[in-house]
């Protein structure tokens, strides 16, 4: 990873849900399934924007 965790900008589960236009429960399911890497901070999760991009790239399909 190019940047350290101390300087990284993490997203909340709700921010990820808003980006993907899904519910926060869907994001929690992706984290639990191991499809979306996350860091636990206390009782909540935080996700790196690069991990959201990687998840979307892995799910991208060509139409047609």
mmCIF file of the N, C-alpha and C atoms, coordinates in Angstrom:
data_MODEL
# 
_entry.id   MODEL 
# 
loop_
_atom_site.group_PDB 
_atom_site.id 
_atom_site.type_symbol 
_atom_site.label_atom_id 
_atom_site.label_alt_id 
_atom_site.label_comp_id 
_atom_site.label_asym_id 
_atom_site.label_entity_id 
_atom_site.label_seq_id 
_atom_site.pdbx_PDB_ins_code 
_atom_site.Cartn_x 
_atom_site.Cartn_y 
_atom_site.Cartn_z 
_atom_site.occupancy 
_atom_site.B_iso_or_equiv 
_atom_site.pdbx_formal_charge 
_atom_site.auth_seq_id 
_atom_site.auth_comp_id 
_atom_site.auth_asym_id 
_atom_site.auth_atom_id 
_atom_site.pdbx_PDB_model_num 
ATOM 1   N N  . UNK A 1 1  ? 0.842   -1.172  0.000   1.00 0.00 ? 1  UNK A N  1 
ATOM 2   C CA . UNK A 1 1  ? 0.000   0.000   0.000   1.00 0.00 ? 1  UNK A CA 1 
ATOM 3   C C  . UNK A 1 1  ? 0.886   1.234   0.000   1.00 0.00 ? 1  UNK A C  1 
ATOM 4   N N  . UNK A 1 2  ? 0.570   2.196   -0.814  1.00 0.00 ? 2  UNK A N  1 
ATOM 5   C CA . UNK A 1 2  ? 1.399   3.384   -0.972  1.00 0.00 ? 2  UNK A CA 1 
ATOM 6   C C  . UNK A 1 2  ? 1.326   4.310   0.238   1.00 0.00 ? 2  UNK A C  1 
ATOM 7   N N  . UNK A 1 3  ? 0.186   4.385   0.882   1.00 0.00 ? 3  UNK A N  1 
ATOM 8   C CA . UNK A 1 3  ? 0.062   5.275   2.032   1.00 0.00 ? 3  UNK A CA 1 
ATOM 9   C C  . UNK A 1 3  ? -0.121  4.469   3.308   1.00 0.00 ? 3  UNK A C  1 
ATOM 10  N N  . UNK A 1 4  ? 0.246   5.062   4.427   1.00 0.00 ? 4  UNK A N  1 
ATOM 11  C CA . UNK A 1 4  ? 0.091   4.356   5.692   1.00 0.00 ? 4  UNK A CA 1 
ATOM 12  C C  . UNK A 1 4  ? -1.352  4.481   6.165   1.00 0.00 ? 4  UNK A C  1 
ATOM 13  N N  . UNK A 1 5  ? -1.722  3.609   7.085   1.00 0.00 ? 5  UNK A N  1 
ATOM 14  C CA . UNK A 1 5  ? -3.081  3.668   7.620   1.00 0.00 ? 5  UNK A CA 1 
ATOM 15  C C  . UNK A 1 5  ? -3.318  4.964   8.390   1.00 0.00 ? 5  UNK A C  1 
ATOM 16  N N  . UNK A 1 6  ? -2.255  5.528   8.968   1.00 0.00 ? 6  UNK A N  1 
ATOM 17  C CA . UNK A 1 6  ? -2.397  6.756   9.755   1.00 0.00 ? 6  UNK A CA 1 
ATOM 18  C C  . UNK A 1 6  ? -2.836  7.939   8.897   1.00 0.00 ? 6  UNK A C  1 
ATOM 19  N N  . UNK A 1 7  ? -2.433  7.960   7.631   1.00 0.00 ? 7  UNK A N  1 
ATOM 20  C CA . UNK A 1 7  ? -2.792  9.080   6.758   1.00 0.00 ? 7  UNK A CA 1 
ATOM 21  C C  . UNK A 1 7  ? -3.899  8.727   5.770   1.00 0.00 ? 7  UNK A C  1 
ATOM 22  N N  . UNK A 1 8  ? -4.390  7.503   5.816   1.00 0.00 ? 8  UNK A N  1 
ATOM 23  C CA . UNK A 1 8  ? -5.419  7.067   4.870   1.00 0.00 ? 8  UNK A CA 1 
ATOM 24  C C  . UNK A 1 8  ? -6.763  7.705   5.207   1.00 0.00 ? 8  UNK A C  1 
ATOM 25  N N  . UNK A 1 9  ? -7.563  7.934   4.196   1.00 0.00 ? 9  UNK A N  1 
ATOM 26  C CA . UNK A 1 9  ? -8.921  8.448   4.358   1.00 0.00 ? 9  UNK A CA 1 
ATOM 27  C C  . UNK A 1 9  ? -9.858  7.256   4.252   1.00 0.00 ? 9  UNK A C  1 
ATOM 28  N N  . UNK A 1 10 ? -10.500 6.921   5.335   1.00 0.00 ? 10 UNK A N  1 
ATOM 29  C CA . UNK A 1 10 ? -11.415 5.794   5.364   1.00 0.00 ? 10 UNK A CA 1 
ATOM 30  C C  . UNK A 1 10 ? -12.854 6.266   5.195   1.00 0.00 ? 10 UNK A C  1 
ATOM 31  N N  . UNK A 1 11 ? -13.674 5.394   4.630   1.00 0.00 ? 11 UNK A N  1 
ATOM 32  C CA . UNK A 1 11 ? -15.101 5.662   4.458   1.00 0.00 ? 11 UNK A CA 1 
ATOM 33  C C  . UNK A 1 11 ? -15.893 4.871   5.488   1.00 0.00 ? 11 UNK A C  1 
ATOM 34  N N  . UNK A 1 12 ? -16.999 5.426   5.939   1.00 0.00 ? 12 UNK A N  1 
ATOM 35  C CA . UNK A 1 12 ? -17.898 4.687   6.816   1.00 0.00 ? 12 UNK A CA 1 
ATOM 36  C C  . UNK A 1 12 ? -18.743 3.733   5.975   1.00 0.00 ? 12 UNK A C  1 
ATOM 37  N N  . UNK A 1 13 ? -19.402 2.811   6.640   1.00 0.00 ? 13 UNK A N  1 
ATOM 38  C CA . UNK A 1 13 ? -20.290 1.880   5.946   1.00 0.00 ? 13 UNK A CA 1 
ATOM 39  C C  . UNK A 1 13 ? -21.398 2.657   5.233   1.00 0.00 ? 13 UNK A C  1 
ATOM 40  N N  . UNK A 1 14 ? -21.927 3.681   5.872   1.00 0.00 ? 14 UNK A N  1 
ATOM 41  C CA . UNK A 1 14 ? -22.995 4.469   5.247   1.00 0.00 ? 14 UNK A CA 1 
ATOM 42  C C  . UNK A 1 14 ? -22.491 5.211   4.015   1.00 0.00 ? 14 UNK A C  1 
ATOM 43  N N  . UNK A 1 15 ? -21.265 5.728   4.061   1.00 0.00 ? 15 UNK A N  1 
ATOM 44  C CA . UNK A 1 15 ? -20.700 6.411   2.895   1.00 0.00 ? 15 UNK A CA 1 
ATOM 45  C C  . UNK A 1 15 ? -20.517 5.445   1.729   1.00 0.00 ? 15 UNK A C  1 
ATOM 46  N N  . UNK A 1 16 ? -20.064 4.224   2.032   1.00 0.00 ? 16 UNK A N  1 
ATOM 47  C CA . UNK A 1 16 ? -19.914 3.207   0.987   1.00 0.00 ? 16 UNK A CA 1 
ATOM 48  C C  . UNK A 1 16 ? -21.287 2.854   0.417   1.00 0.00 ? 16 UNK A C  1 
ATOM 49  N N  . UNK A 1 17 ? -22.267 2.685   1.285   1.00 0.00 ? 17 UNK A N  1 
ATOM 50  C CA . UNK A 1 17 ? -23.625 2.367   0.833   1.00 0.00 ? 17 UNK A CA 1 
ATOM 51  C C  . UNK A 1 17 ? -24.166 3.469   -0.077  1.00 0.00 ? 17 UNK A C  1 
ATOM 52  N N  . UNK A 1 18 ? -23.928 4.710   0.283   1.00 0.00 ? 18 UNK A N  1 
ATOM 53  C CA . UNK A 1 18 ? -24.384 5.826   -0.552  1.00 0.00 ? 18 UNK A CA 1 
ATOM 54  C C  . UNK A 1 18 ? -23.682 5.824   -1.909  1.00 0.00 ? 18 UNK A C  1 
ATOM 55  N N  . UNK A 1 19 ? -22.383 5.526   -1.912  1.00 0.00 ? 19 UNK A N  1 
ATOM 56  C CA . UNK A 1 19 ? -21.628 5.478   -3.168  1.00 0.00 ? 19 UNK A CA 1 
ATOM 57  C C  . UNK A 1 19 ? -22.170 4.405   -4.101  1.00 0.00 ? 19 UNK A C  1 
ATOM 58  N N  . UNK A 1 20 ? -22.469 3.233   -3.530  1.00 0.00 ? 20 UNK A N  1 
ATOM 59  C CA . UNK A 1 20 ? -22.920 2.093   -4.326  1.00 0.00 ? 20 UNK A CA 1 
ATOM 60  C C  . UNK A 1 20 ? -24.431 2.080   -4.540  1.00 0.00 ? 20 UNK A C  1 
ATOM 61  N N  . UNK A 1 21 ? -25.131 2.987   -3.873  1.00 0.00 ? 21 UNK A N  1 
ATOM 62  C CA . UNK A 1 21 ? -26.595 3.050   -3.930  1.00 0.00 ? 21 UNK A CA 1 
ATOM 63  C C  . UNK A 1 21 ? -27.238 1.738   -3.500  1.00 0.00 ? 21 UNK A C  1 
ATOM 64  N N  . UNK A 1 22 ? -26.738 1.239   -2.367  1.00 0.00 ? 22 UNK A N  1 
ATOM 65  C CA . UNK A 1 22 ? -27.291 0.042   -1.741  1.00 0.00 ? 22 UNK A CA 1 
ATOM 66  C C  . UNK A 1 22 ? -27.524 0.365   -0.267  1.00 0.00 ? 22 UNK A C  1 
ATOM 67  N N  . UNK A 1 23 ? -28.116 -0.568  0.457   1.00 0.00 ? 23 UNK A N  1 
ATOM 68  C CA . UNK A 1 23 ? -28.333 -0.352  1.887   1.00 0.00 ? 23 UNK A CA 1 
ATOM 69  C C  . UNK A 1 23 ? -27.047 -0.614  2.666   1.00 0.00 ? 23 UNK A C  1 
ATOM 70  N N  . UNK A 1 24 ? -26.989 -0.091  3.871   1.00 0.00 ? 24 UNK A N  1 
ATOM 71  C CA . UNK A 1 24 ? -25.822 -0.348  4.715   1.00 0.00 ? 24 UNK A CA 1 
ATOM 72  C C  . UNK A 1 24 ? -25.736 -1.835  5.061   1.00 0.00 ? 24 UNK A C  1 
ATOM 73  N N  . UNK A 1 25 ? -26.878 -2.517  5.155   1.00 0.00 ? 25 UNK A N  1 
ATOM 74  C CA . UNK A 1 25 ? -26.868 -3.954  5.438   1.00 0.00 ? 25 UNK A CA 1 
ATOM 75  C C  . UNK A 1 25 ? -26.175 -4.721  4.313   1.00 0.00 ? 25 UNK A C  1 
ATOM 76  N N  . UNK A 1 26 ? -26.350 -4.297  3.079   1.00 0.00 ? 26 UNK A N  1 
ATOM 77  C CA . UNK A 1 26 ? -25.661 -4.930  1.954   1.00 0.00 ? 26 UNK A CA 1 
ATOM 78  C C  . UNK A 1 26 ? -24.156 -4.767  2.097   1.00 0.00 ? 26 UNK A C  1 
ATOM 79  N N  . UNK A 1 27 ? -23.708 -3.595  2.514   1.00 0.00 ? 27 UNK A N  1 
ATOM 80  C CA . UNK A 1 27 ? -22.272 -3.366  2.716   1.00 0.00 ? 27 UNK A CA 1 
ATOM 81  C C  . UNK A 1 27 ? -21.762 -4.262  3.837   1.00 0.00 ? 27 UNK A C  1 
ATOM 82  N N  . UNK A 1 28 ? -22.517 -4.373  4.932   1.00 0.00 ? 28 UNK A N  1 
ATOM 83  C CA . UNK A 1 28 ? -22.115 -5.272  6.021   1.00 0.00 ? 28 UNK A CA 1 
ATOM 84  C C  . UNK A 1 28 ? -22.009 -6.713  5.526   1.00 0.00 ? 28 UNK A C  1 
ATOM 85  N N  . UNK A 1 29 ? -22.933 -7.131  4.659   1.00 0.00 ? 29 UNK A N  1 
ATOM 86  C CA . UNK A 1 29 ? -22.875 -8.487  4.108   1.00 0.00 ? 29 UNK A CA 1 
ATOM 87  C C  . UNK A 1 29 ? -21.631 -8.688  3.254   1.00 0.00 ? 29 UNK A C  1 
ATOM 88  N N  . UNK A 1 30 ? -21.276 -7.682  2.446   1.00 0.00 ? 30 UNK A N  1 
ATOM 89  C CA . UNK A 1 30 ? -20.064 -7.766  1.621   1.00 0.00 ? 30 UNK A CA 1 
ATOM 90  C C  . UNK A 1 30 ? -18.821 -7.884  2.495   1.00 0.00 ? 30 UNK A C  1 
ATOM 91  N N  . UNK A 1 31 ? -18.795 -7.132  3.585   1.00 0.00 ? 31 UNK A N  1 
ATOM 92  C CA . UNK A 1 31 ? -17.659 -7.195  4.512   1.00 0.00 ? 31 UNK A CA 1 
ATOM 93  C C  . UNK A 1 31 ? -17.596 -8.572  5.162   1.00 0.00 ? 31 UNK A C  1 
ATOM 94  N N  . UNK A 1 32 ? -18.730 -9.053  5.657   1.00 0.00 ? 32 UNK A N  1 
ATOM 95  C CA . UNK A 1 32 ? -18.762 -10.356 6.337   1.00 0.00 ? 32 UNK A CA 1 
ATOM 96  C C  . UNK A 1 32 ? -18.372 -11.494 5.399   1.00 0.00 ? 32 UNK A C  1 
ATOM 97  N N  . UNK A 1 33 ? -18.769 -11.392 4.131   1.00 0.00 ? 33 UNK A N  1 
ATOM 98  C CA . UNK A 1 33 ? -18.448 -12.432 3.149   1.00 0.00 ? 33 UNK A CA 1 
ATOM 99  C C  . UNK A 1 33 ? -16.991 -12.373 2.700   1.00 0.00 ? 33 UNK A C  1 
ATOM 100 N N  . UNK A 1 34 ? -16.301 -11.285 3.041   1.00 0.00 ? 34 UNK A N  1 
ATOM 101 C CA . UNK A 1 34 ? -14.910 -11.142 2.624   1.00 0.00 ? 34 UNK A CA 1 
ATOM 102 C C  . UNK A 1 34 ? -14.750 -10.529 1.248   1.00 0.00 ? 34 UNK A C  1 
ATOM 103 N N  . UNK A 1 35 ? -15.842 -10.078 0.658   1.00 0.00 ? 35 UNK A N  1 
ATOM 104 C CA . UNK A 1 35 ? -15.786 -9.466  -0.673  1.00 0.00 ? 35 UNK A CA 1 
ATOM 105 C C  . UNK A 1 35 ? -15.270 -8.031  -0.630  1.00 0.00 ? 35 UNK A C  1 
ATOM 106 N N  . UNK A 1 36 ? -15.456 -7.368  0.501   1.00 0.00 ? 36 UNK A N  1 
ATOM 107 C CA . UNK A 1 36 ? -15.032 -5.978  0.662   1.00 0.00 ? 36 UNK A CA 1 
ATOM 108 C C  . UNK A 1 36 ? -14.178 -5.878  1.925   1.00 0.00 ? 36 UNK A C  1 
ATOM 109 N N  . UNK A 1 37 ? -12.867 -5.653  1.772   1.00 0.00 ? 37 UNK A N  1 
ATOM 110 C CA . UNK A 1 37 ? -11.997 -5.546  2.949   1.00 0.00 ? 37 UNK A CA 1 
ATOM 111 C C  . UNK A 1 37 ? -12.380 -4.333  3.797   1.00 0.00 ? 37 UNK A C  1 
ATOM 112 N N  . UNK A 1 38 ? -12.302 -4.493  5.107   1.00 0.00 ? 38 UNK A N  1 
ATOM 113 C CA . UNK A 1 38 ? -12.635 -3.400  6.018   1.00 0.00 ? 38 UNK A CA 1 
ATOM 114 C C  . UNK A 1 38 ? -11.786 -3.508  7.277   1.00 0.00 ? 38 UNK A C  1 
ATOM 115 N N  . UNK A 1 39 ? -11.669 -2.393  7.958   1.00 0.00 ? 39 UNK A N  1 
ATOM 116 C CA . UNK A 1 39 ? -10.950 -2.328  9.227   1.00 0.00 ? 39 UNK A CA 1 
ATOM 117 C C  . UNK A 1 39 ? -11.975 -2.055  10.313  1.00 0.00 ? 39 UNK A C  1 
ATOM 118 N N  . UNK A 1 40 ? -11.902 -2.835  11.382  1.00 0.00 ? 40 UNK A N  1 
ATOM 119 C CA . UNK A 1 40 ? -12.820 -2.604  12.497  1.00 0.00 ? 40 UNK A CA 1 
ATOM 120 C C  . UNK A 1 40 ? -12.212 -1.551  13.412  1.00 0.00 ? 40 UNK A C  1 
ATOM 121 N N  . UNK A 1 41 ? -12.987 -0.506  13.674  1.00 0.00 ? 41 UNK A N  1 
ATOM 122 C CA . UNK A 1 41 ? -12.582 0.550   14.595  1.00 0.00 ? 41 UNK A CA 1 
ATOM 123 C C  . UNK A 1 41 ? -13.643 0.601   15.687  1.00 0.00 ? 41 UNK A C  1 
ATOM 124 N N  . UNK A 1 42 ? -13.302 0.081   16.849  1.00 0.00 ? 42 UNK A N  1 
ATOM 125 C CA . UNK A 1 42 ? -14.309 -0.028  17.908  1.00 0.00 ? 42 UNK A CA 1 
ATOM 126 C C  . UNK A 1 42 ? -15.391 -0.991  17.481  1.00 0.00 ? 42 UNK A C  1 
ATOM 127 N N  . UNK A 1 43 ? -16.623 -0.506  17.446  1.00 0.00 ? 43 UNK A N  1 
ATOM 128 C CA . UNK A 1 43 ? -17.748 -1.352  17.038  1.00 0.00 ? 43 UNK A CA 1 
ATOM 129 C C  . UNK A 1 43 ? -18.176 -1.107  15.604  1.00 0.00 ? 43 UNK A C  1 
ATOM 130 N N  . UNK A 1 44 ? -17.448 -0.271  14.875  1.00 0.00 ? 44 UNK A N  1 
ATOM 131 C CA . UNK A 1 44 ? -17.826 0.035   13.495  1.00 0.00 ? 44 UNK A CA 1 
ATOM 132 C C  . UNK A 1 44 ? -16.730 -0.388  12.523  1.00 0.00 ? 44 UNK A C  1 
ATOM 133 N N  . UNK A 1 45 ? -17.063 -0.365  11.251  1.00 0.00 ? 45 UNK A N  1 
ATOM 134 C CA . UNK A 1 45 ? -16.119 -0.713  10.198  1.00 0.00 ? 45 UNK A CA 1 
ATOM 135 C C  . UNK A 1 45 ? -15.771 0.527   9.396   1.00 0.00 ? 45 UNK A C  1 
ATOM 136 N N  . UNK A 1 46 ? -14.553 0.530   8.845   1.00 0.00 ? 46 UNK A N  1 
ATOM 137 C CA . UNK A 1 46 ? -14.112 1.577   7.928   1.00 0.00 ? 46 UNK A CA 1 
ATOM 138 C C  . UNK A 1 46 ? -13.524 0.898   6.700   1.00 0.00 ? 46 UNK A C  1 
ATOM 139 N N  . UNK A 1 47 ? -13.724 1.517   5.533   1.00 0.00 ? 47 UNK A N  1 
ATOM 140 C CA . UNK A 1 47 ? -13.318 0.930   4.259   1.00 0.00 ? 47 UNK A CA 1 
ATOM 141 C C  . UNK A 1 47 ? -12.490 1.949   3.488   1.00 0.00 ? 47 UNK A C  1 
ATOM 142 N N  . UNK A 1 48 ? -11.409 1.490   2.872   1.00 0.00 ? 48 UNK A N  1 
ATOM 143 C CA . UNK A 1 48 ? -10.601 2.362   2.029   1.00 0.00 ? 48 UNK A CA 1 
ATOM 144 C C  . UNK A 1 48 ? -11.295 2.566   0.682   1.00 0.00 ? 48 UNK A C  1 
ATOM 145 N N  . UNK A 1 49 ? -11.272 3.778   0.148   1.00 0.00 ? 49 UNK A N  1 
ATOM 146 C CA . UNK A 1 49 ? -11.873 4.017   -1.174  1.00 0.00 ? 49 UNK A CA 1 
ATOM 147 C C  . UNK A 1 49 ? -11.283 3.112   -2.259  1.00 0.00 ? 49 UNK A C  1 
ATOM 148 N N  . UNK A 1 50 ? -9.990  2.819   -2.177  1.00 0.00 ? 50 UNK A N  1 
ATOM 149 C CA . UNK A 1 50 ? -9.353  1.941   -3.166  1.00 0.00 ? 50 UNK A CA 1 
ATOM 150 C C  . UNK A 1 50 ? -9.950  0.538   -3.118  1.00 0.00 ? 50 UNK A C  1 
ATOM 151 N N  . UNK A 1 51 ? -10.361 0.086   -1.930  1.00 0.00 ? 51 UNK A N  1 
ATOM 152 C CA . UNK A 1 51 ? -10.978 -1.235  -1.814  1.00 0.00 ? 51 UNK A CA 1 
ATOM 153 C C  . UNK A 1 51 ? -12.375 -1.247  -2.430  1.00 0.00 ? 51 UNK A C  1 
ATOM 154 N N  . UNK A 1 52 ? -13.084 -0.132  -2.337  1.00 0.00 ? 52 UNK A N  1 
ATOM 155 C CA . UNK A 1 52 ? -14.392 -0.028  -3.006  1.00 0.00 ? 52 UNK A CA 1 
ATOM 156 C C  . UNK A 1 52 ? -14.187 -0.089  -4.518  1.00 0.00 ? 52 UNK A C  1 
ATOM 157 N N  . UNK A 1 53 ? -13.191 0.644   -5.020  1.00 0.00 ? 53 UNK A N  1 
ATOM 158 C CA . UNK A 1 53 ? -12.887 0.625   -6.456  1.00 0.00 ? 53 UNK A CA 1 
ATOM 159 C C  . UNK A 1 53 ? -12.509 -0.777  -6.920  1.00 0.00 ? 53 UNK A C  1 
ATOM 160 N N  . UNK A 1 54 ? -11.691 -1.477  -6.131  1.00 0.00 ? 54 UNK A N  1 
ATOM 161 C CA . UNK A 1 54 ? -11.272 -2.835  -6.489  1.00 0.00 ? 54 UNK A CA 1 
ATOM 162 C C  . UNK A 1 54 ? -12.470 -3.782  -6.510  1.00 0.00 ? 54 UNK A C  1 
ATOM 163 N N  . UNK A 1 55 ? -13.380 -3.631  -5.556  1.00 0.00 ? 55 UNK A N  1 
ATOM 164 C CA . UNK A 1 55 ? -14.578 -4.462  -5.535  1.00 0.00 ? 55 UNK A CA 1 
ATOM 165 C C  . UNK A 1 55 ? -15.418 -4.225  -6.789  1.00 0.00 ? 55 UNK A C  1 
ATOM 166 N N  . UNK A 1 56 ? -15.618 -2.956  -7.128  1.00 0.00 ? 56 UNK A N  1 
ATOM 167 C CA . UNK A 1 56 ? -16.406 -2.639  -8.324  1.00 0.00 ? 56 UNK A CA 1 
ATOM 168 C C  . UNK A 1 56 ? -15.739 -3.169  -9.584  1.00 0.00 ? 56 UNK A C  1 
ATOM 169 N N  . UNK A 1 57 ? -14.428 -3.059  -9.675  1.00 0.00 ? 57 UNK A N  1 
ATOM 170 C CA . UNK A 1 57 ? -13.702 -3.565  -10.845 1.00 0.00 ? 57 UNK A CA 1 
ATOM 171 C C  . UNK A 1 57 ? -13.845 -5.078  -10.958 1.00 0.00 ? 57 UNK A C  1 
ATOM 172 N N  . UNK A 1 58 ? -13.868 -5.771  -9.822  1.00 0.00 ? 58 UNK A N  1 
ATOM 173 C CA . UNK A 1 58 ? -13.992 -7.232  -9.857  1.00 0.00 ? 58 UNK A CA 1 
ATOM 174 C C  . UNK A 1 58 ? -15.400 -7.672  -10.258 1.00 0.00 ? 58 UNK A C  1 
ATOM 175 N N  . UNK A 1 59 ? -16.376 -6.805  -10.063 1.00 0.00 ? 59 UNK A N  1 
ATOM 176 C CA . UNK A 1 59 ? -17.772 -7.120  -10.386 1.00 0.00 ? 59 UNK A CA 1 
ATOM 177 C C  . UNK A 1 59 ? -18.216 -6.573  -11.732 1.00 0.00 ? 59 UNK A C  1 
ATOM 178 N N  . UNK A 1 60 ? -17.350 -5.823  -12.392 1.00 0.00 ? 60 UNK A N  1 
ATOM 179 C CA . UNK A 1 60 ? -17.707 -5.175  -13.653 1.00 0.00 ? 60 UNK A CA 1 
ATOM 180 C C  . UNK A 1 60 ? -17.876 -6.213  -14.753 1.00 0.00 ? 60 UNK A C  1 
ATOM 181 N N  . UNK A 1 61 ? -18.964 -6.107  -15.507 1.00 0.00 ? 61 UNK A N  1 
ATOM 182 C CA . UNK A 1 61 ? -19.191 -6.998  -16.645 1.00 0.00 ? 61 UNK A CA 1 
ATOM 183 C C  . UNK A 1 61 ? -19.586 -6.166  -17.856 1.00 0.00 ? 61 UNK A C  1 
ATOM 184 N N  . UNK A 1 62 ? -19.226 -6.654  -19.014 1.00 0.00 ? 62 UNK A N  1 
ATOM 185 C CA . UNK A 1 62 ? -19.594 -5.990  -20.261 1.00 0.00 ? 62 UNK A CA 1 
ATOM 186 C C  . UNK A 1 62 ? -21.029 -6.362  -20.613 1.00 0.00 ? 62 UNK A C  1 
ATOM 187 N N  . UNK A 1 63 ? -21.808 -5.388  -20.985 1.00 0.00 ? 63 UNK A N  1 
ATOM 188 C CA . UNK A 1 63 ? -23.180 -5.649  -21.407 1.00 0.00 ? 63 UNK A CA 1 
ATOM 189 C C  . UNK A 1 63 ? -23.184 -6.139  -22.852 1.00 0.00 ? 63 UNK A C  1 
ATOM 190 N N  . UNK A 1 64 ? -24.078 -7.047  -23.133 1.00 0.00 ? 64 UNK A N  1 
ATOM 191 C CA . UNK A 1 64 ? -24.274 -7.339  -24.491 1.00 0.00 ? 64 UNK A CA 1 
ATOM 192 C C  . UNK A 1 64 ? -23.959 -8.601  -25.074 1.00 0.00 ? 64 UNK A C  1 
# 
